[in-house]
Amino acid sequence: MGNLDMAVGSILLALISAGIYIFLISPAAKRRQLEVSGLRGPVPEFPLGNISEMRKESRAPAPPTGQSMITHDIHSAVFPFFSRWRESYGKVFVYWMGTESFLYVADPDFLSKMTAATTENSWGKPNMFRQDRRPLFGEGMVMIEGESWAHRRHIITPAFSTSNLKYMLDMVAESASTMIDEWSSLLASGRREIDMYDHLTRKTGEIIVNIVFGRNDGNGKEVLRRQIDLKYQLFHLKQTLASEAQGREMDRLLLSSIESRKAAMDSEEAGAFVPRGDLLGLLLTWNQMCADHDSKKLTPIEIVGECKTFLFGGHETTSVALSWTSLLLAQHPEWQTILRKEAEEVLADAPPDSSALAKLIKMRWVMNEAMRLYPSAIAQRQARQDVRVGEVVIPKGTNIWVDILGMHHDPALWGSDANEFRPERFSDSLHGGCKHRMGFLPFGFGGRLCIGRNLAIFEYKILLSSILRRFSLALSPSYVHSPSMMLSLRPSHGVPLILTPLPVN
């Protein structure tokens, strides 16, 4: 027993020593290193860092809002802790989540210097978020980095070529027409109110399932439904082993779709297969080509990851942007008139194509302004090496949180009307007159800029022009203004609007 007791004691001592290093010594050393560089912030508490303070402030009830009290000055409501800490520590400071240090950045000049001083390989995704989001995204492009990311982007980029976009836009236009017919039927039955967030989320989900898998893929629809459920679990702190099980079940469904498509491809005559424009078809075609060339094939689980990534990201960005746009236009009917006239003049009765959609200039102003006031992008990085920004050294392993919402609402960058809806600010500038080009980041920044942004912009324009040409929008008395961050900035209580049919020309 003596030897056993000594062995157990040694193990316990090793575990205690490791715990002391992980939870006390290592964070303290990194904190001193950051302070030497002049990076300070709120004092962390053992063992959660600043998490308790963040949770407490996030749970604080929002002030009651009615239709006459809606404000777009939302940063302090969405991120009350960041807003308060900025007052004390400025636009670049350090906070802690457990033993992980985060560098908060809301200074576009610092961000510009930080990215200019490094290569893309200097940055990765924060390790602490990789594990809990793996069930959502698998081994998709959003989760990988370095050479693997570059190789994957090279494979996927042709999916968004001009020729393939036509295939995708035809599906978007068809779905938009179906949506308008559905809404017309609802209004004809006596219903006046439509929750734009709910309906647009379902419609953009339908669209992205078709873009990823082709039409009528039941597995794709089920995976998207599970992803949406899992998103709510993660942000309500309910992540358990059930999340991992949910992720594995999604993998099983997607692998089934992949095998079915491969079987269909293999059954065709040799050389006769012409890839459809959906993402899965293009990825499997790449693998077919790799059999004849010295190229790296994608494994089934890597294909699953890309399907997951595009399913989730492909519906979330557009549905959220359109929902907030609908709210803003309901508040500003004069802009409904402006966009309706532009859509009728540019699109007429022809099927929308990329050339015509690019001419919807004022609609792009509105999109930019909506994504400025209510950005869906989240930017997080982790330093893979020490990074020097002027006199500041960001230690290896430090996580970066870029507060896009904070920069988009900063009067120092946008002027005194920073919290007002003024699409015309983009009439003369791609950056809306922002005093720094890095102050406006609707699709992120750097080499990891959203690969599907052109599709998202065109989808937005098709759906919005279809809506405005058939309906006028007004805010419902039941609307409650409560933006919340949940992987994207979403309306917690939906966007109920009163729709009135317009005469059909």
TAWOZI-V955156 format. One record per residue. RES is the residue in one letter. SS is DSSP state (~ for helix, > for strand, _ for the rest). OMEGA is omega in whole degrees, -180 to 180 (none if undefined). D_FIRST is the distance of its C-alpha to the first C-alpha in Angstrom with 1 decimal. Layout:
res:ss:omega:d_first
RES:SS:OMEGA:D_FIRST
RES:SS:OMEGA:D_FIRST
//
This chain:
res:ss:omega:d_first
M:_:-179:0.0
G:~:180:3.8
N:~:180:5.5
L:~:179:5.0
D:~:180:6.0
M:~:-180:8.5
A:~:179:9.7
V:~:179:10.4
G:~:180:11.9
S:~:180:14.0
I:~:-180:15.2
L:~:179:16.2
L:~:179:17.9
A:~:180:19.7
L:~:179:20.9
I:~:179:22.1
S:~:179:23.8
A:~:179:25.5
G:~:179:26.6
I:~:-180:28.1
Y:~:-175:29.9
I:~:-172:31.2
F:~:-176:32.3
L:~:-172:33.3
I:~:-177:33.8
S:~:178:35.5
P:~:-180:37.9
A:~:179:38.8
A:~:-180:39.6
K:~:179:41.7
R:~:178:43.5
R:~:180:44.5
Q:~:179:45.7
L:~:-179:47.8
E:~:177:49.2
V:~:179:50.3
S:_:179:52.4
G:_:-179:53.9
L:_:-180:52.1
R:_:-180:51.1
G:_:180:50.7
P:_:-177:49.3
V:_:179:46.2
P:_:177:43.0
E:>:179:40.6
F:_:2:36.8
P:_:-171:35.5
L:_:-178:38.5
G:>:179:41.0
N:_:-175:44.4
I:~:-178:43.6
S:~:179:43.8
E:~:180:47.2
M:~:180:48.4
R:~:-178:47.4
K:~:-179:49.0
E:~:180:52.3
S:~:-179:52.3
R:_:-180:52.1
A:_:-177:55.1
P:_:178:58.0
A:_:178:60.8
P:_:-180:64.2
P:_:-180:66.5
T:_:173:68.7
G:_:-176:71.8
Q:~:-177:74.2
S:~:-175:76.1
M:~:-178:72.9
I:_:176:71.3
T:_:176:70.4
H:_:175:69.1
D:_:-165:67.6
I:_:-173:64.1
H:~:-178:61.7
S:~:177:60.7
A:~:-178:60.2
V:~:-180:58.1
F:_:-177:56.1
P:~:-179:56.5
F:~:177:53.6
F:~:-178:55.1
S:~:-179:58.5
R:~:-179:57.5
W:~:179:55.3
R:~:-180:58.3
E:~:-177:60.4
S:~:-170:58.0
Y:~:179:56.8
G:_:-173:59.4
K:_:173:59.3
V:>:180:56.4
F:>:-177:53.2
V:>:169:49.4
Y:>:-172:47.4
W:>:171:43.7
M:>:-172:42.0
G:_:179:38.4
T:_:-177:37.4
E:>:177:40.4
S:>:178:43.5
F:>:174:46.9
L:>:177:50.2
Y:>:-179:52.9
V:>:172:56.3
A:_:179:59.6
D:_:-176:61.7
P:~:179:63.5
D:~:176:64.4
F:~:-180:60.8
L:~:179:59.8
S:~:179:62.6
K:~:-179:61.6
M:~:-180:57.9
T:~:-180:58.8
A:~:-176:61.5
A:_:-173:59.1
T:_:169:56.7
T:_:-179:56.7
E:~:-180:55.4
N:~:178:52.3
S:~:-174:51.4
W:>:175:50.5
G:>:176:48.3
K:_:177:47.2
P:_:-177:44.7
N:~:-175:41.3
M:~:179:40.4
F:~:-176:43.4
R:~:-175:42.9
Q:~:-176:40.0
D:~:-180:41.5
R:~:180:44.9
R:~:177:43.8
P:~:180:44.4
L:~:-169:47.9
F:~:-180:48.9
G:_:178:46.5
E:_:179:47.2
G:_:-173:50.7
M:_:-179:52.7
V:_:-175:51.9
M:_:-175:48.2
I:_:-176:48.4
E:_:177:49.7
G:~:-177:50.9
E:~:179:52.4
S:~:179:51.1
W:~:-179:53.0
A:~:179:56.1
H:~:-179:56.1
R:~:180:55.7
R:~:177:58.5
H:~:-179:60.7
I:~:-170:60.2
I:~:-177:60.9
T:~:180:63.8
P:~:178:66.4
A:~:-178:65.6
F:~:176:67.5
S:_:-178:70.4
T:~:-178:73.9
S:~:-178:74.6
N:~:177:71.4
L:~:179:71.8
K:~:177:75.0
Y:~:-178:73.0
M:~:-177:70.6
L:~:175:73.4
D:~:178:75.3
M:~:178:72.3
V:~:-179:72.1
A:~:179:75.8
E:~:179:75.6
S:~:178:72.7
A:~:179:74.6
S:~:178:77.7
T:~:179:75.6
M:~:-180:74.1
I:~:178:77.6
D:~:179:78.8
E:~:180:75.9
W:~:179:76.5
S:~:178:80.3
S:~:179:79.6
L:~:-179:77.4
L:~:179:80.1
A:~:180:82.8
S:_:178:81.0
G:_:179:81.2
R:_:-178:78.0
R:_:-172:78.5
E:>:177:75.0
I:>:173:72.7
D:>:-174:69.2
M:~:-179:69.4
Y:~:-180:65.7
D:~:-177:64.8
H:~:-179:67.6
L:~:177:67.3
T:~:179:63.5
R:~:-178:64.2
K:~:178:67.1
T:~:173:65.4
G:~:177:62.4
E:~:-179:64.9
I:~:-175:66.4
I:~:175:63.3
V:~:178:62.0
N:~:-180:65.3
I:~:-179:65.1
V:~:-171:61.6
F:~:-167:62.0
G:_:-172:65.7
R:_:169:67.1
N:_:175:65.6
D:_:-178:62.0
G:~:179:60.1
N:~:179:56.7
G:~:179:57.6
K:~:-179:58.8
E:~:178:55.7
V:~:179:53.5
L:~:178:55.6
R:~:180:55.3
R:~:178:51.5
Q:~:-180:51.5
I:~:177:53.6
D:~:-177:51.2
L:~:178:48.2
K:~:-180:50.0
Y:~:177:50.2
Q:~:-177:46.6
L:~:-175:45.6
F:~:171:47.9
H:_:174:46.9
L:_:180:43.3
K:_:-180:42.4
Q:_:-179:40.8
T:_:174:38.0
L:~:178:36.7
A:~:178:40.1
S:~:178:41.8
E:~:179:40.0
A:~:177:40.9
Q:~:178:44.5
G:~:179:44.5
R:~:178:43.4
E:~:175:46.1
M:~:177:48.7
D:~:-179:47.6
R:~:-180:48.1
L:~:-179:51.6
L:~:177:52.7
L:~:177:51.5
S:~:178:53.6
S:~:179:56.6
I:~:-180:56.0
E:~:178:55.8
S:~:180:59.0
R:~:179:60.9
K:~:179:59.8
A:~:179:61.0
A:~:179:64.3
M:~:-178:64.7
D:~:-177:63.9
S:~:179:66.4
E:_:179:69.3
E:_:-178:71.4
A:_:177:70.2
G:_:-176:71.5
A:_:-176:72.9
F:_:174:70.1
V:_:-174:71.3
P:_:171:68.4
R:_:-175:69.0
G:_:180:68.5
D:_:-173:65.3
L:~:-178:62.2
L:~:178:60.3
G:~:-180:63.2
L:~:180:63.4
L:~:179:59.8
L:~:176:59.9
T:~:176:63.2
W:~:-180:61.5
N:~:176:58.9
Q:~:-180:61.9
M:~:-179:63.5
C:~:179:60.3
A:_:-179:60.6
D:_:-178:63.8
H:_:-180:62.8
D:_:-179:60.1
S:_:-178:58.5
K:_:178:55.1
K:_:173:54.9
L:_:176:53.2
T:_:178:50.3
P:~:-178:50.6
I:~:175:47.9
E:~:176:49.9
I:~:176:53.0
V:~:-179:51.2
G:~:179:50.3
E:~:177:54.0
C:~:178:55.2
K:~:-176:52.8
T:~:-177:53.9
F:~:175:57.6
L:~:-175:57.4
F:~:-177:55.9
G:~:-175:57.7
G:~:177:60.9
H:~:-173:61.6
E:~:-175:59.9
T:~:-175:62.0
T:~:-177:65.4
S:~:180:64.9
V:~:180:63.8
A:~:180:66.6
L:~:180:69.2
S:~:179:68.0
W:~:177:68.4
T:~:-180:71.7
S:~:177:73.0
L:~:-177:72.2
L:~:180:74.0
L:~:176:77.0
A:~:177:77.3
Q:~:-175:77.6
H:_:-176:80.1
P:~:178:82.5
E:~:178:84.7
W:~:171:82.0
Q:~:-180:82.0
T:~:-179:85.7
I:~:-178:85.3
L:~:179:82.6
R:~:179:84.4
K:~:180:87.5
E:~:-179:85.7
A:~:-180:84.0
E:~:-180:87.3
E:~:-174:89.1
V:~:-173:86.5
L:~:-177:85.1
A:_:-179:88.2
D:_:-178:87.7
A:_:174:86.1
P:_:-177:82.5
P:_:173:80.4
D:_:-174:79.4
S:~:-179:77.6
S:~:180:81.0
A:~:-178:82.3
L:~:179:79.1
A:_:-179:79.0
K:_:176:82.4
L:_:-172:80.9
I:~:-177:80.8
K:~:176:80.9
M:~:176:78.2
R:~:175:75.9
W:~:-178:76.8
V:~:178:75.6
M:~:180:72.5
N:~:-178:71.6
E:~:177:72.4
A:~:-179:70.3
M:~:171:67.3
R:~:-178:67.9
L:~:-177:67.8
Y:_:-176:65.1
P:_:177:63.2
S:_:-176:60.8
A:_:170:59.1
I:_:-179:55.7
A:>:178:54.9
Q:>:177:51.4
R:>:170:50.1
Q:>:-178:47.2
A:>:177:47.8
R:_:176:46.4
Q:_:175:47.3
D:_:-179:48.7
V:>:-180:52.1
R:>:175:54.8
V:>:-174:57.5
G:_:179:59.9
E:_:-177:58.0
V:>:174:55.1
V:>:177:52.0
I:>:-175:50.0
P:_:174:46.5
K:_:179:44.9
G:_:178:43.0
T:_:177:45.3
N:>:-180:46.5
I:>:171:50.3
W:>:177:51.9
V:>:-177:55.7
D:_:-179:57.4
I:~:179:60.3
L:~:179:61.4
G:~:179:61.6
M:~:-178:63.7
H:~:-179:66.0
H:_:-174:66.8
D:_:179:67.2
P:~:179:70.7
A:~:180:70.4
L:~:-171:70.4
W:~:-178:72.6
G:_:-174:74.9
S:_:180:75.6
D:_:-176:75.8
A:_:-177:72.2
N:_:179:71.3
E:_:178:74.6
F:_:-179:75.3
R:_:-178:77.8
P:~:-177:77.6
E:~:177:80.7
R:~:179:78.5
F:~:-177:77.5
S:_:-177:81.2
D:_:-174:81.5
S:_:175:77.9
L:_:-178:74.9
H:_:172:72.8
G:_:-179:74.9
G:_:177:76.1
C:_:-175:72.6
K:_:176:72.8
H:_:-175:69.9
R:~:179:69.5
M:~:179:65.7
G:~:179:66.3
F:_:-174:67.0
L:_:-176:64.2
P:_:-179:64.8
F:_:-179:62.9
G:_:-176:60.4
F:_:176:60.9
G:~:-177:60.3
G:~:-178:59.7
R:~:175:57.8
L:_:-175:60.9
C:_:-176:61.0
I:_:-177:62.1
G:_:-173:63.7
R:~:180:65.7
N:~:176:69.1
L:~:-180:68.4
A:~:-180:67.2
I:~:-180:70.5
F:~:178:72.7
E:~:177:70.9
Y:~:-176:71.3
K:~:179:75.0
I:~:-178:75.7
L:~:-178:74.1
L:~:179:75.5
S:~:178:79.0
S:~:180:78.9
I:~:-173:78.0
L:~:180:80.6
R:_:-179:83.4
R:_:-175:83.0
F:>:164:81.8
S:>:-173:82.1
L:>:175:79.0
A:>:-178:78.8
L:>:177:75.9
S:_:175:74.9
P:_:-178:74.8
S:_:-177:71.4
Y:_:175:69.9
V:_:-175:67.1
H:_:-177:66.4
S:_:178:62.6
P:>:177:61.4
S:>:-178:57.6
M:>:178:55.5
M:_:-169:53.4
L:_:170:53.2
S:_:-178:57.0
L:>:-172:59.3
R:>:176:60.2
P:>:-172:62.4
S:_:-178:60.0
H:_:179:62.7
G:_:178:64.6
V:_:178:68.2
P:>:179:70.6
L:>:172:74.2
I:>:-180:77.6
L:>:177:79.1
T:>:-179:82.9
P:>:176:84.3
L:_:177:86.9
P:_:179:90.0
V:_:-179:89.5
N:_:none:91.9
//
